[in-house]
Amino acid sequence: MNPLLRAEQAVLGSVLLDPNQLTHLDWLAPDHFDRPVHQALFTALRKLRDDGHPAVEADGPVPLSWVTDSVDEAGRHVRGLTAVYAHTLVSACPRPAHAPVYGRMVLEGAIHRTVARYAIGLHQAARADALRGEVEGALHSADVLSRVLTDLARRWGTEPRPVDPSTPLADNPVAPPAGRDVQIAEDERFLLAVLTEQPTAMVEVVDWLRPGDFADPGHGQLYRCLGALHHRGEPIDRITLLWEARRRGLLGDGTLSAEQLTTICDGVGSGSAAWLGEQVMRSSVARTAAASARAVRALAEDEALGPGRLINHALHALGPLDEVRTRWRAANGSRAPSPTSALSAGGPPVARVRAARARSTAHPAPSPPARTGPVPAPTATRPPSRGHL
């Protein structure tokens, strides 16, 4: 039999046997029970206690009216509850004094279900935003999930803090929804073409757009190449971009082909890099939210994971979304001003350029050691022959 079901039955059976056990279960709520009939019965038991039922103050054996009145009260809100099932609950309780422990088991099951339910909600909101090209629904659902995790931590009695799982979760990339992947890929190619033809536009996106924001890994690597050229203050055009991609091995490992790179560079190069970058970021926020939701749900479905670890690991799984959210806000805020001391208009600072170039420039070969012996006399230089003139 399901251990969680047995725990819920044991809690209710302990209260039916001893109404005073309710004083030790004030932290347990009716919605912590999985089955509606159990929720209704626990609500009824609390109501009878609050209404001053004679069984609460009775000395000696608990009167039968406590059981029958509880069943009648709960029967007003749920169907199928009978006195026979109430006696089944009583027989399912080994020790009424163990009610707090049984209640803790019920709360543990409720925490797993609650986290899974809100993770599913986040995933649905993320997929809906991906279809519409929006982000607000996913970000709102992520805030709700974060608050739920904090509240569950308080109920469980632990400090909510992100903790990295000892066993890494499976990192399965989330593909864009059907119907949007073509548009997303087109936006990414258009952005790369604009940045190639308008190198000064890099300042509009370089502070908040990252290679991982691109749905196509090849596009992300190409943006990394553009960022490296910009960081070193080197010229950006289709030739330097091709050379940088070759240096990084992107043409040799199959990440990109020369034809793909040529197609991107030959695209229309006029447009707003900031606007296109925001479109890429919208897709990135939705994909990251969906990935975080899947990770949280996988944690919630692990029955061997204790509530404290579940909550803290779930908060850690939301970390990537928080990072993308921060950059998304930067993208929608004020644009970064052009540096006052730059190599060229819109270029990176001179000090950073010098440091980057120093790291990427080959150092001269060391001079040969000086001879310690006598220096040979120089030979006479032979004048060139007429044939060499």
Buried (B, 14 or more C-beta within 10 A) or exposed (E): EEEBBBBBBBBBBBBBBBBBBBEBBEEBBBEBBBEBBBBBBBBBBBBBBEEEBEBBEEEEEBEEBBBEBBBBBBBEBBEEBEBEBBBEBBEBBEEBEBBBBBBBBBBBBBBBBBBBEBBBBBBBBBBBBBBBBBBEBBBEBBEBBBEBBEEBBEBBEBEBEBBEBEEEBEEEEBEBBEEBBEEBBEBBBBBBBBBBBBBBBBBBBBEBBBBBBBBBEBBBBBBBBBBBBBBBBBEBEBEBBBEBBBEBEBBEEEBBEEEBBEEBBEBEBEBEBBEBBBBBBBBBBBBBBBBBBBBBBBBBEBEEBBBBBBBBBBBBBBEBBBEBBEBBEBBEEEEEEEBEEBBEEBBBBEEBBEEBEEEEEEEEEEEEEEEEEEEEEEEEEEEEEEEEE
